[in-house]
Amino acid sequence: MVTSSFPELGDRLEDLAKSAFPTLDEVQFARAAAYGRPEPIVEGQVVFDVGDDDADMLLVESGEIEVALGDVHDGPALAAKPRQFVGELNLLTGQSRILSARAVASGVVHRVPPDQFRLLMAQDTELSDLLLRSFIARRQLLVQRAGRNLAIIADEASGSGLALRTFLIRQDMPHRWVEHDTPEGRDEIAAAGLTEADLPAAILPRVTLRNVEPRALSHRLGLTFRRTPKGVADLTIVGAGPAGLAAAVERVLADPRITVRTSTEVTGLAGRHRLEEVTLTTGAEPGLCGCSGLFCFIGATPATGWLTDVALDERGFVPTDVQLGDRWTGVGRGPLPFESSVPGVFAAGDVRWSSMKRVAAAVGEGASAVRSVHQALAAGRS
């Protein structure tokens, strides 16, 4: 069984398959095709391959395209026939292709590039709902059949292994996890020409990444930021903490339940390949405590070293609105709530000077900052 982001899709493979491979009716297909451009495909043609950067949706008018989990000559994961479409969640994330496709029958497809695809998703609610459900169902099915395009060899209980596992799960990334100290893990290490010193390792179709960490893997998978050649965004959010997420989706997540041990400091960490115990010091009395996981309070030190033109206080926090005084650089108006010294640049959450360093407060600030963004955009267009 699998878990879907849309419970109504069902949790059985056969239910997901129905949502994953819909056929558009003639009216739906015509509306979708209007966002693309027609181009011929020839039997045997490689339409795209694993690792390609393009994120175009393909609408099949005639002919047939087979999509494979690995090399284009591997067995198909799906076949797109007339009035069906090729694409999955990478169309929304901008991720590099994790599948390959080739034409098995000549015909015509309509290629919908990313900018037109976003327009389609914004303007046609019926099609956007159908496409999103299909993409999510396809990704869930890929997760069940994962392993051909991405295998991770690691110790899940180690810090580096846990970081990779968390990253892949949060990205809903199809992958096969191989524990390093199992018979399968030892066979995989030998087959890839690796040693224990190379772990954790990521095995992809074209490269093996040694001592891999989430940042490098994200870059290889095409998930990191890539500057677009042109165009202006109405809102760019840097940071995916509570404030950033709230600004992006304007919704509040449930507060976690936390048990606090007061007047106590973590003064030591111990373990071989993973965390096994911590030293807790209360006053002058240290004591050992068995521990397999440690969560750290963050936000007390602002990560603003990359800001070059925005005014900061002596500790690196960003003053906003009424805190700015003569540091405001705008002309013709005063700063809006949560606006920094640079017009159009807003700060919310832990990074803002004098903010309450708490999840709930950051969520509220992020959502409130978007209101100011709308005001700034409206003023700029008037």
C-alpha positions in Angstrom: 0.0 0.0 0.0 1.1 3.6 -0.5 0.1 6.9 1.0 -1.2 9.6 -1.4 -1.3 13.4 -0.9 -4.9 13.1 -2.1 -6.7 10.4 0.0 -9.5 10.1 -2.5 -6.9 8.8 -5.0 -6.9 5.6 -3.1 -4.0 3.7 -1.5 -4.0 0.6 -3.7 -1.8 0.4 -6.8 -4.7 -0.3 -9.0 -6.5 2.8 -7.7 -3.5 4.9 -8.3 -3.0 3.6 -11.8 -6.5 4.8 -12.7 -5.6 8.3 -11.7 -2.1 8.2 -13.1 -3.0 7.5 -16.7 -6.1 9.4 -17.7 -7.2 10.0 -21.3 -8.4 13.5 -22.0 -11.6 14.1 -23.9 -11.4 16.0 -27.2 -12.3 19.3 -25.6 -9.8 18.9 -22.8 -7.1 17.9 -25.2 -7.7 20.9 -27.4 -7.6 23.3 -24.5 -4.3 21.8 -23.2 -2.8 21.7 -26.7 -3.4 25.4 -27.1 -0.7 26.1 -24.6 1.9 24.1 -26.6 3.4 23.8 -30.1 3.0 20.8 -32.4 6.1 18.8 -33.4 6.5 15.4 -35.1 7.9 12.3 -33.5 9.4 9.4 -35.3 9.4 5.7 -34.3 12.6 5.0 -32.3 13.3 8.6 -31.5 14.6 9.3 -28.0 12.2 12.0 -26.7 14.1 12.6 -23.5 16.6 10.8 -21.2 17.4 10.5 -17.6 19.2 13.6 -16.4 17.8 15.9 -19.1 17.1 19.4 -17.8 14.0 20.1 -19.9 10.7 20.0 -18.0 8.2 20.2 -20.9 4.8 18.4 -20.9 4.1 16.3 -24.0 0.5 15.9 -25.2 0.2 13.0 -27.6 -2.1 13.8 -30.6 -1.1 10.7 -32.6 1.5 8.0 -32.3 2.7 6.5 -29.0 5.5 7.3 -26.4 6.9 4.8 -23.9 8.5 6.0 -20.7 11.0 3.8 -18.9 12.5 3.9 -15.4 16.1 3.7 -16.7 17.6 3.6 -20.1 15.2 4.1 -23.0 15.7 0.4 -24.0 14.5 -0.8 -20.6 10.9 -2.0 -20.1 8.3 0.8 -20.1 6.9 2.3 -16.9 4.0 3.8 -18.8 2.8 4.3 -22.4 1.2 7.5 -23.6 -1.3 7.1 -26.5 -3.5 9.6 -28.3 -5.0 12.2 -26.0 -2.7 11.2 -23.1 0.3 13.1 -21.8 3.8 12.6 -20.7 5.1 14.2 -17.5 5.1 13.9 -13.7 6.0 16.0 -10.7 9.3 17.3 -12.2 7.1 19.6 -14.3 6.2 21.4 -11.1 9.6 21.2 -9.3 11.9 21.9 -12.3 13.8 18.8 -11.3 15.9 17.1 -14.0 14.3 14.1 -15.7 14.3 10.9 -13.6 12.8 8.9 -16.5 13.5 8.3 -20.2 11.1 8.2 -23.1 11.1 7.2 -26.8 8.6 7.1 -29.5 7.3 3.6 -30.4 5.0 4.8 -33.1 5.4 7.9 -35.3 2.9 10.8 -34.9 2.5 14.3 -33.5 2.9 15.7 -30.0 2.3 19.1 -28.6 5.2 20.3 -26.4 4.1 22.6 -23.5 7.2 24.5 -22.1 7.4 25.4 -18.4 6.1 29.0 -18.8 3.1 27.9 -20.7 2.5 24.9 -18.4 2.4 27.2 -15.4 -0.1 29.4 -17.3 -2.2 26.3 -18.0 -2.2 25.3 -14.3 -3.2 28.8 -13.3 -5.9 29.4 -15.8 -7.7 26.1 -16.3 -8.8 24.7 -13.0 -10.3 21.5 -14.4 -7.1 20.5 -16.2 -4.8 21.6 -13.4 -6.7 19.4 -11.0 -6.6 16.5 -13.3 -2.9 16.9 -14.1 -1.9 17.4 -10.5 -3.7 14.2 -9.4 -2.1 12.3 -12.2 1.4 13.6 -11.4 1.0 12.7 -7.7 -0.3 9.2 -8.6 2.5 8.7 -11.0 5.1 9.7 -8.5 3.6 7.3 -5.9 3.8 4.5 -8.4 7.4 5.4 -9.2 8.3 5.2 -5.5 6.9 1.7 -5.4 9.1 0.7 -8.4 12.1 2.8 -7.3 15.8 1.7 -7.5 16.8 1.7 -11.1 17.7 5.4 -11.3 18.8 6.2 -7.7 20.2 3.8 -5.1 21.6 5.1 -1.8 24.1 2.9 0.1 24.4 4.2 3.7 23.9 3.7 7.4 20.5 5.2 8.0 21.2 5.6 11.7 24.3 7.8 11.1 24.1 11.5 10.8 24.9 11.6 7.1 22.6 8.7 6.4 19.7 10.2 8.3 20.2 13.5 6.5 19.9 11.8 3.1 17.0 9.7 4.1 15.1 12.7 5.4 15.9 14.7 2.2 14.7 12.0 -0.1 11.5 11.4 1.9 10.6 15.1 2.0 11.2 15.4 -1.7 9.1 12.3 -2.3 12.0 11.1 -4.5 11.8 7.5 -5.9 14.9 5.7 -4.6 16.2 2.4 -3.3 17.8 2.4 0.1 20.5 -0.2 0.8 21.9 -0.5 4.3 25.7 -0.8 4.1 26.2 -3.6 6.5 23.7 -6.1 4.9 24.7 -8.8 2.4 23.0 -6.7 -0.3 24.9 -3.6 0.8 28.2 -5.4 0.7 27.4 -6.7 -2.8 26.4 -3.2 -4.0 29.6 -1.7 -2.5 31.8 -4.2 -4.3 29.9 -3.9 -7.6 30.2 -0.2 -7.6 33.9 -0.3 -6.7 33.3 1.5 -3.4 34.8 1.2 0.0 33.4 2.0 3.5 35.2 5.3 3.3 33.1 6.3 0.3 29.8 6.1 2.1 27.2 7.3 2.0 27.1 6.9 -1.8 24.5 7.6 -4.4 24.4 5.5 -7.5 22.8 7.1 -10.5 22.6 6.0 -14.2 25.5 8.2 -15.2 27.6 8.8 -12.1 28.3 7.5 -8.6 28.5 10.2 -5.9 30.9 9.3 -3.0 30.5 10.8 0.5 27.3 12.4 -0.8 25.3 14.8 1.2 21.8 16.4 0.4 23.2 19.5 -1.2 25.3 17.6 -3.8 22.5 15.1 -4.5 20.0 17.9 -4.8 22.2 19.6 -7.4 22.7 16.4 -9.3 19.0 15.7 -9.4 18.3 19.2 -10.6 16.5 20.4 -7.5 18.7 23.3 -6.6 18.1 26.8 -7.7 19.0 27.5 -11.3 18.8 31.1 -12.5 16.3 31.6 -15.3 17.6 33.4 -18.3 14.8 36.1 -18.2 11.7 37.1 -16.5 10.8 38.8 -13.2 9.1 37.0 -10.3 6.5 38.8 -8.3 7.8 37.1 -5.1 10.9 35.2 -4.3 11.1 33.5 -0.9 14.6 32.6 0.5 14.3 30.1 3.3 11.9 27.3 4.0 11.5 27.7 7.7 8.1 28.4 9.2 8.0 32.0 8.0 9.0 31.1 4.5 6.5 28.3 4.3 3.7 30.4 5.7 4.5 33.1 3.1 4.4 30.5 0.4 1.2 28.6 1.3 -0.3 30.8 4.0 -1.3 28.0 6.3 -0.4 27.0 9.8 1.0 23.6 10.8 0.2 22.1 14.1 2.6 23.1 16.9 4.9 20.3 18.1 4.7 19.1 21.7 8.0 19.7 23.4 9.3 18.6 26.8 11.7 21.1 28.3 14.5 20.3 30.8 15.4 23.7 32.3 18.8 25.0 33.3 20.5 22.2 31.4 23.1 22.4 28.7 24.2 19.7 26.2 27.9 19.7 26.7 29.0 16.6 24.9 28.1 14.1 22.1 29.4 10.6 21.9 29.0 7.6 19.5 31.0 5.7 16.9 29.2 6.0 13.5 26.0 7.5 15.0 24.9 9.4 18.1 24.6 7.1 21.1 24.7 9.4 24.1 24.8 13.0 25.2 26.3 14.8 28.2 23.8 16.9 30.0 25.2 19.5 32.4 23.0 21.1 35.1 25.0 23.6 37.0 28.3 22.0 37.5 27.0 18.4 37.5 27.5 16.6 34.1 25.7 13.4 33.4 25.4 10.9 30.6 22.1 10.2 28.9 21.5 7.6 26.2 20.3 9.4 23.1 19.9 8.4 19.4 18.6 11.7 18.1 19.2 15.4 18.9 17.2 18.4 17.7 18.8 21.8 17.9 17.1 25.1 18.5 17.9 27.4 15.6 17.2 31.0 14.8 19.3 32.6 17.5 22.1 33.3 14.9 20.8 34.9 11.7 22.0 33.4 8.3 22.3 36.8 6.6 25.9 36.7 5.5 24.8 36.6 1.9 22.9 39.9 2.1 25.0 42.7 0.7 22.7 45.8 0.4 20.1 45.3 3.1 20.7 47.1 6.4 21.5 44.7 9.3 21.9 45.3 13.1 25.2 44.6 14.8 24.3 40.9 15.2 23.1 40.4 11.6 19.4 40.6 12.1 17.2 42.5 9.6 15.4 45.6 10.9 12.1 46.3 9.2 9.4 49.1 8.8 9.4 51.3 11.9 12.8 49.9 13.1 14.6 51.4 10.1 14.6 55.1 10.8 17.0 56.8 8.4 18.2 53.5 7.0 15.1 53.3 4.7 16.3 53.8 1.1 12.9 54.2 -0.6 11.6 57.3 -2.3 8.0 58.6 -2.2 6.7 56.3 0.5 7.5 54.8 3.8 8.4 51.2 4.4 5.5 48.7 4.6 5.2 46.2 7.5 8.1 43.7 7.3 9.8 45.6 4.6 13.6 45.9 4.9 15.8 49.0 4.1 15.6 48.0 0.4 12.2 48.6 -1.2 10.6 45.3 -2.2 12.7 43.1 0.1 10.8 41.8 3.1 12.0 39.9 6.2 9.9 37.6 8.4 10.6 35.1 11.1 13.8 34.5 13.0 15.9 36.6 10.6 13.9 39.8 11.5 15.3 42.0 14.3 13.3 41.7 17.6 11.1 39.0 16.3 9.9 36.3 18.7 12.0 33.2 17.8 9.0 30.8 17.9 7.3 28.7 15.2 3.8 30.2 15.6 5.2 33.8 15.5 7.2 33.0 12.4 4.2 31.5 10.7 2.1 34.6 11.4 4.9 36.9 10.2 5.4 35.0 6.9 1.7 35.2 6.1 1.4 38.8 7.1 4.5 39.8 5.0 2.7 38.5 1.9 0.0 41.2 2.4 2.7 43.8 2.3 4.1 42.2 -0.9 0.7 42.6 -2.5 0.6 46.2 -1.5 4.1 46.8 -3.0 3.2 45.1 -6.2 0.0 47.0 -6.6 1.8 50.3 -6.0 4.4 49.5 -8.5 1.9 48.7 -11.2 -0.3 51.8 -10.6 
